[in-house]
Amino acid sequence: MSKNTLNENNSFPWSTIIIGVLIIVASVFCMLWYGSNYNYSILKQEYMALQDKYQSLLVQYETLNSSSSLVQAYEQLESKYHNFINTVADTESYSTGFNTIRLLPGGYVIYPIVVPSGCNATVNIWVGSFYVVDVYVMTLSSLNTATSSLTAPSILHNLTDEWTGGLEKKITLGPGVYIIELANSPPSEVNIGAYVTITTSLQCK
Amino acid sequence: MGKYISIEEYAITLVVLSVLVLVFGIMWFMENMGYSALEQHYAILQSKYQSLLVQYEIATSNSTLLQLYKQSQEKYNDLVSALSSVESYGDWYYGVPIASVDIKPGGSVMYPIVVPGSCNATVEIGVSVYPFNPNVYVYVATLSSMNEASRTLKAPTMLYKWQVGSPGIDEHITLEPGVYIVTILNPVTSQSSTTVFVGITTTLHCG
């Protein structure tokens, strides 16, 4: 037996136990490291997935949040819609103001009222004159049929019949094109001065 | 028979095993620290995500606003289209006016065009006659000019005037806000009734 060898036959095998313990400890640490590494990898995957979800949600939220100006845009659009209705109604409202219009015998004036589909029009007609002025409301097609064939038009509203030293009348019109006509019809032989105010308001869905 | 291992071999084995223990121990420790740190980050991110999710759900509950906005936009565009449509007259077939009206000598037809403020109108006017009648005219005048003429029994001041002739007219004009009358006239000097084919297409452009 060599001097530099360990003989464990006759003594307690400390060296073997120490090596064995070290192997077990190394194995335990190795397994712990492996387990931790495995858990870390799983957690990292979950973290990445959550980060992706978070980023995606953030983008969606910011997109949605930037449309908080949508409230303003919506209000502006609603305002634009109502302004447009009012502008159309204003364009179809007519007034001579404090000046009379002078109708020669046989002379007339017309005021078109255009009512888009989906809307109704309320039209207030006021005519002031010392003489009776014929006031008719006709559809455009009826008027065109009459003027093209030189016949009398079919009258929708003959407001002359309601003349009582002047005329104040409210009518409601559905979608279509109408003509309000003021005429100094025969057999009148005098010039007629008249004040006219036609106020149109549109009610749209 | 006993097993023999040299002291050097034993020492090397011990060192190797110790190094392995140390290395695995350190790796486990580091991995554990990394895991703990990541766990903390994960918890923070999860908390932020939950918070953002709540805010997002609140925001999306307002997405009806987007629908309302779209409805309002559609409503406005529909109204502009409806007005353009009601101010369009006659009919076209492959660019040829086909709606007909018979006009006696001295007779006329008119078509009002209302252009609201903040809008412009482009109007295509197509008119042809049958049989050929050189006397038929189309003119465009403002309502005030028309009324001035009709109440005093004079001719109106015309913005545009076209003799229809043959093969007819197809004109495009632009009108500013106001009320206009497009008139087709078969003058009293004309010898015969004329069938007039009309197509007027109004398109409003509103700001």
Interface residues (C-beta under 8 A of the other chain):
Chain A: M1 S2 N4 T5 L6 N7 E8 N9 S15 I18 I19 L22 I23 V25 A26 F29 C30 L32 W33 S36 N37 N39 Y40 L43 K44 E46 Y47 L50 Q51 K53 Y54 L57 L58 Q60 Y61 L64 N65 S67 L70 V71 A73 Y74 L77 E78 K80 Y81 N83 F84 I85 T87 V88 D90 T91 E92 I101 R102 L103 L104 G106 G107 Y108 V109 I110 Y111 P112 V114 V115 P116 S117 G118 C119 L140 L143 N144 T147 S148 S149 L150 P175 G176 V177 I179 N184 C204 K205
Chain B: G2 K3 Y4 I5 S6 I7 E8 Y10 T13 L14 L17 S18 L20 V21 F24 G25 M27 W28 E31 N32 G34 Y35 L38 E39 H41 Y42 L45 Q46 K48 Y49 L52 L53 Q55 Y56 A59 T60 S63 L65 L66 L68 Y69 S72 Q73 K75 Y76 D78 L79 V80 A82 L83 S85 V86 E87 V101 D102 I103 K104 G106 G107 S108 V109 M110 Y111 P112 V114 V115 P116 G117 S118 C119 L143 M146 N147 S150 R151 T152 L153 P177 G178 V179 I181 C206
